[in-house]
Amino acid sequence: MADEALFLLLHSEMVAGLYRAAEQGEGENGRCTTKLESMGFRVGQGLIERFTKDTARFKDELDIMKFICKDFWTTVFKKQIDNLRTNHQGIYVLQDNKFRLLTQMSAGKQYLEHAPKYLAFTCGLIRGGLSNLGIKSIVTTEVSSMPACKYYLEYSII
């Protein structure tokens, strides 16, 4: 339980620190999002490498997505993804109805504009993990009501 609290605090401080530096003229907000996603990408690569070292090869991308939604998400966020959907044309939608990194924020509509900066690291985390599993992807996110969020994964197999 202590490691979860530390992760939440570290993530919150990473986001706040990068955006604080941008406000003081040391960067731009768009660069902060890119930097957070890059950090998440590297962490995702390392985590997937560690989690799959004793696992059999995956049969197809659906097995990979199931692994991401169940095992990977459970290890990182202590719960499974609530919903996984696909259009069978290269897009998966992962929905988390109570995303841990957003539960600390108020559920009011005024905080919806701040939510994407708290999701950039996770977009990178997913993209990095998929990259190490041989799937090139673009990960975007949407928040319509707090603390629920959706991740859209457009992918192609490398």
Residue frames as qw, qx, qy, qz and C-alpha x, y, z in Angstrom:
[[0.000, 0.884, 0.468, 0.000, 0.00, 0.00, 0.00],
 [0.318, -0.763, 0.099, 0.554, 2.87, 2.39, 0.70],
 [0.399, -0.093, 0.585, 0.700, 4.27, 1.89, -2.79],
 [0.176, 0.672, 0.639, 0.330, 0.94, 2.97, -4.31],
 [0.181, -0.932, -0.215, 0.228, 0.93, 6.19, -2.27],
 [0.424, -0.536, 0.352, 0.640, 4.51, 6.89, -3.28],
 [0.364, 0.247, 0.669, 0.599, 3.69, 6.35, -6.95],
 [0.049, 0.841, 0.518, 0.145, 0.69, 8.70, -6.75],
 [0.296, -0.875, -0.002, 0.382, 2.78, 11.38, -5.02],
 [0.464, -0.293, 0.506, 0.665, 5.69, 10.98, -7.44],
 [0.304, 0.482, 0.661, 0.489, 3.39, 11.22, -10.45],
 [0.070, -0.924, -0.376, 0.024, 1.62, 14.27, -9.07],
 [0.373, -0.772, 0.172, 0.486, 4.93, 15.98, -8.34],
 [0.483, 0.000, 0.588, 0.649, 6.33, 15.16, -11.80],
 [0.188, 0.703, 0.573, 0.377, 3.33, 16.78, -13.46],
 [0.219, -0.945, -0.200, 0.141, 3.33, 19.79, -11.13],
 [0.512, -0.563, 0.288, 0.581, 7.09, 20.30, -11.44],
 [0.437, 0.186, 0.585, 0.657, 7.13, 20.20, -15.23],
 [0.072, 0.785, 0.500, 0.358, 4.20, 22.59, -15.57],
 [0.376, -0.865, -0.091, 0.319, 5.58, 24.90, -12.87],
 [0.503, -0.320, 0.397, 0.697, 8.83, 25.14, -14.85],
 [0.298, 0.465, 0.605, 0.573, 6.85, 25.90, -18.02],
 [0.121, -0.913, -0.386, -0.057, 4.98, 28.72, -16.29],
 [0.429, -0.777, 0.124, 0.444, 8.30, 30.24, -15.22],
 [0.404, 0.833, -0.252, -0.282, 9.41, 30.39, -18.83],
 [0.311, -0.500, 0.790, 0.172, 11.62, 27.29, -18.92],
 [0.165, 0.074, 0.931, 0.316, 9.46, 25.45, -21.46],
 [0.457, -0.046, -0.289, -0.840, 6.11, 25.23, -23.16],
 [0.700, -0.073, 0.473, -0.530, 3.02, 23.32, -22.03],
 [0.881, 0.364, -0.179, -0.245, 3.10, 21.12, -25.15],
 [0.443, 0.519, -0.691, 0.237, 6.68, 20.18, -24.37],
 [0.386, -0.334, 0.672, -0.537, 5.64, 19.21, -20.82],
 [0.880, 0.127, 0.211, -0.407, 3.11, 16.74, -22.18],
 [0.765, 0.505, -0.400, -0.001, 5.70, 15.33, -24.58],
 [0.122, 0.536, -0.734, 0.400, 8.24, 15.00, -21.78],
 [0.616, -0.187, 0.563, -0.518, 5.75, 13.20, -19.52],
 [0.919, 0.282, 0.011, -0.275, 4.80, 10.84, -22.32],
 [0.562, 0.582, -0.569, 0.149, 8.47, 10.15, -23.05],
 [0.208, -0.433, 0.743, -0.467, 9.08, 9.30, -19.40],
 [0.790, 0.026, 0.402, -0.462, 6.09, 6.97, -19.44],
 [0.810, 0.475, -0.299, -0.169, 7.30, 5.35, -22.67],
 [0.324, 0.526, -0.738, 0.271, 10.63, 4.41, -21.13],
 [0.418, -0.237, 0.694, -0.536, 9.00, 3.13, -17.93],
 [0.856, 0.215, 0.142, -0.448, 6.48, 1.11, -19.96],
 [0.677, 0.506, -0.534, -0.028, 9.28, -0.51, -21.96],
 [0.088, 0.429, -0.801, 0.409, 11.09, -1.53, -18.78],
 [0.595, -0.094, 0.542, -0.587, 7.99, -2.82, -17.02],
 [0.884, 0.303, -0.074, -0.348, 6.88, -4.96, -19.95],
 [0.514, 0.513, -0.677, 0.119, 10.36, -6.38, -20.26],
 [0.130, -0.307, 0.792, -0.511, 10.28, -7.36, -16.61],
 [0.680, 0.051, 0.404, -0.610, 6.68, -8.65, -16.59],
 [0.872, 0.372, -0.075, -0.308, 6.99, -10.82, -19.70],
 [0.095, 0.638, -0.763, -0.035, 10.42, -12.38, -19.18],
 [0.228, -0.102, 0.958, -0.140, 8.88, -15.70, -18.04],
 [0.619, 0.423, 0.371, -0.549, 5.74, -15.53, -20.20],
 [0.580, 0.227, 0.695, 0.359, 5.06, -17.48, -23.38],
 [0.066, -0.039, 0.388, 0.919, 4.83, -15.53, -26.64],
 [0.450, 0.426, 0.394, -0.679, 1.49, -13.95, -27.41],
 [0.536, 0.335, 0.738, 0.237, -0.53, -15.38, -30.32],
 [0.241, 0.626, 0.430, 0.604, -1.93, -12.11, -31.65],
 [0.062, 0.358, -0.159, 0.918, -2.57, -8.48, -30.76],
 [0.628, -0.529, -0.253, -0.512, -5.80, -9.36, -28.92],
 [0.834, -0.306, -0.369, 0.274, -3.80, -11.50, -26.47],
 [0.432, 0.162, -0.221, 0.859, -1.39, -8.59, -26.01],
 [0.253, -0.481, -0.072, -0.836, -4.25, -6.19, -25.31],
 [0.780, -0.485, -0.337, -0.208, -5.77, -8.60, -22.81],
 [0.731, -0.123, -0.349, 0.573, -2.39, -8.84, -21.08],
 [0.156, 0.316, -0.104, 0.930, -2.16, -5.02, -20.95],
 [0.475, -0.491, -0.187, -0.706, -5.72, -4.71, -19.57],
 [0.855, -0.436, -0.262, -0.104, -5.44, -7.45, -16.97],
 [0.839, -0.215, -0.188, 0.464, -1.89, -8.17, -15.82],
 [0.424, 0.292, -0.045, 0.856, -0.08, -4.93, -16.70],
 [0.255, -0.622, -0.126, -0.730, -2.84, -2.60, -15.50],
 [0.783, -0.556, -0.264, -0.087, -3.35, -4.62, -12.31],
 [0.759, -0.127, -0.203, 0.606, 0.34, -4.48, -11.46],
 [0.273, 0.282, -0.013, 0.920, 0.66, -0.75, -12.08],
 [0.288, -0.352, -0.029, -0.890, -2.75, 0.56, -10.95],
 [0.158, -0.036, 0.852, -0.498, -4.01, -2.24, -8.64],
 [0.603, 0.403, 0.507, -0.465, -7.11, -2.94, -10.76],
 [0.470, 0.212, 0.713, 0.475, -8.03, -4.21, -14.20],
 [0.143, 0.025, -0.325, -0.935, -9.26, -2.05, -17.05],
 [0.482, 0.251, 0.567, -0.619, -13.05, -1.86, -16.80],
 [0.729, 0.557, 0.331, -0.222, -13.77, -2.21, -20.51],
 [0.272, -0.369, 0.648, 0.608, -11.82, -3.21, -23.63],
 [0.658, 0.608, 0.363, -0.255, -13.35, -2.68, -27.07],
 [0.313, -0.280, 0.597, 0.684, -12.13, -2.85, -30.64],
 [0.591, 0.564, 0.034, -0.576, -13.45, -1.97, -34.06],
 [0.840, 0.066, 0.498, 0.205, -11.35, -4.78, -35.63],
 [0.576, 0.750, 0.109, 0.306, -9.73, -2.18, -37.88],
 [0.587, 0.312, -0.269, 0.697, -6.72, -1.23, -35.81],
 [0.164, -0.529, 0.233, -0.800, -8.27, 0.69, -32.91],
 [0.510, -0.354, -0.749, 0.230, -8.73, -0.48, -29.33],
 [0.264, -0.669, 0.057, -0.693, -10.50, 1.52, -26.61],
 [0.502, -0.155, -0.727, 0.443, -9.50, 0.91, -22.98],
 [0.326, -0.687, -0.128, -0.637, -11.87, 2.39, -20.41],
 [0.405, -0.111, -0.696, 0.583, -11.08, 2.88, -16.73],
 [0.283, -0.744, -0.464, -0.388, -14.10, 4.13, -14.79],
 [0.512, -0.859, 0.009, 0.006, -12.12, 5.06, -11.68],
 [0.711, 0.478, -0.249, 0.451, -8.60, 5.88, -12.82],
 [0.687, -0.501, -0.295, 0.436, -6.27, 6.15, -9.84],
 [0.437, -0.018, 0.025, 0.899, -4.31, 9.15, -11.09],
 [0.135, -0.436, -0.293, -0.840, -7.52, 11.17, -11.43],
 [0.521, -0.585, -0.621, -0.028, -9.26, 10.16, -8.19],
 [0.437, -0.349, -0.327, 0.762, -7.30, 12.77, -6.23],
 [0.007, -0.085, -0.207, -0.975, -8.86, 15.54, -8.33],
 [0.400, 0.302, 0.478, -0.721, -12.32, 16.92, -7.75],
 [0.389, 0.350, 0.826, 0.210, -15.11, 15.55, -9.93],
 [0.223, 0.773, 0.240, -0.544, -16.18, 19.03, -10.97],
 [0.680, 0.653, 0.274, 0.189, -16.32, 20.08, -14.63],
 [0.048, 0.974, -0.220, -0.026, -13.78, 22.86, -14.01],
 [0.481, -0.582, 0.634, 0.168, -11.01, 20.27, -13.60],
 [0.859, 0.367, 0.355, 0.032, -11.66, 18.47, -16.91],
 [0.471, 0.857, -0.187, 0.096, -9.22, 20.78, -18.71],
 [0.195, -0.743, 0.627, -0.128, -6.40, 19.77, -16.32],
 [0.904, -0.105, 0.386, -0.147, -6.99, 16.02, -16.65],
 [0.839, 0.525, -0.117, 0.084, -5.00, 15.44, -19.89],
 [0.197, 0.750, -0.557, 0.299, -1.72, 16.49, -18.30],
 [0.548, -0.410, 0.651, -0.328, -2.22, 13.81, -15.64],
 [0.909, 0.202, 0.331, -0.152, -2.82, 11.18, -18.34],
 [0.483, 0.772, -0.401, -0.100, 0.20, 11.88, -20.58],
 [0.191, -0.531, 0.818, -0.112, 2.52, 9.66, -18.53],
 [0.678, 0.081, 0.692, -0.236, 0.06, 6.77, -18.78],
 [0.722, 0.652, -0.009, -0.230, -0.28, 7.22, -22.54],
 [0.272, 0.717, -0.642, 0.011, 3.48, 6.84, -22.77],
 [0.463, -0.308, 0.794, -0.247, 3.39, 3.88, -20.39],
 [0.803, 0.329, 0.436, -0.237, 0.96, 2.03, -22.66],
 [0.609, 0.756, -0.208, -0.117, 2.81, 3.02, -25.84],
 [0.007, 0.675, -0.733, 0.085, 6.16, 1.91, -24.41],
 [0.610, -0.128, 0.749, -0.226, 4.78, -1.42, -23.27],
 [0.798, 0.502, 0.277, -0.186, 3.20, -2.11, -26.63],
 [0.383, 0.812, -0.430, -0.091, 6.38, -1.07, -28.40],
 [0.197, -0.508, 0.833, -0.097, 8.38, -3.67, -26.50],
 [0.649, 0.140, 0.722, -0.192, 5.78, -6.27, -27.50],
 [0.331, 0.040, 0.717, 0.612, 6.17, -5.44, -31.20],
 [0.153, 0.755, 0.620, 0.146, 3.21, -3.11, -31.66],
 [0.206, 0.068, 0.037, 0.976, 3.71, 0.44, -32.88],
 [0.104, -0.705, -0.701, 0.001, 0.88, 2.58, -31.55],
 [0.011, -0.383, 0.035, -0.923, -0.53, 6.04, -31.10],
 [0.315, -0.485, -0.765, 0.283, -2.25, 6.46, -27.75],
 [0.116, -0.397, -0.028, -0.910, -4.68, 9.30, -27.10],
 [0.154, -0.306, -0.818, 0.463, -7.02, 9.87, -24.21],
 [0.266, -0.494, -0.333, -0.758, -10.41, 11.35, -23.42],
 [0.127, -0.247, -0.745, 0.606, -12.01, 12.39, -20.16],
 [0.223, -0.500, -0.475, -0.688, -15.71, 13.21, -20.21],
 [0.594, -0.703, -0.049, -0.388, -16.42, 12.84, -16.49],
 [0.100, 0.567, -0.715, 0.396, -13.98, 12.54, -13.62],
 [0.282, -0.671, 0.629, 0.273, -12.35, 10.14, -12.67],
 [0.828, 0.273, 0.486, 0.053, -13.26, 8.01, -15.71],
 [0.105, 0.704, -0.457, -0.534, -11.05, 8.05, -18.79],
 [0.902, 0.352, 0.252, -0.014, -10.71, 6.29, -22.12],
 [0.275, -0.573, 0.587, 0.501, -7.51, 5.45, -23.94],
 [0.786, 0.573, 0.062, -0.224, -7.66, 5.11, -27.73],
 [0.502, -0.447, 0.640, 0.371, -4.94, 2.89, -29.20],
 [0.728, 0.635, -0.127, -0.225, -4.30, 3.01, -32.95],
 [0.593, -0.498, 0.606, 0.185, -1.81, 0.30, -33.73],
 [0.766, 0.527, -0.332, -0.161, 0.19, -1.45, -36.37],
 [0.916, -0.303, 0.206, 0.163, 2.33, -4.54, -35.89],
 [0.013, -0.828, 0.495, 0.265, 6.03, -3.92, -36.41]]
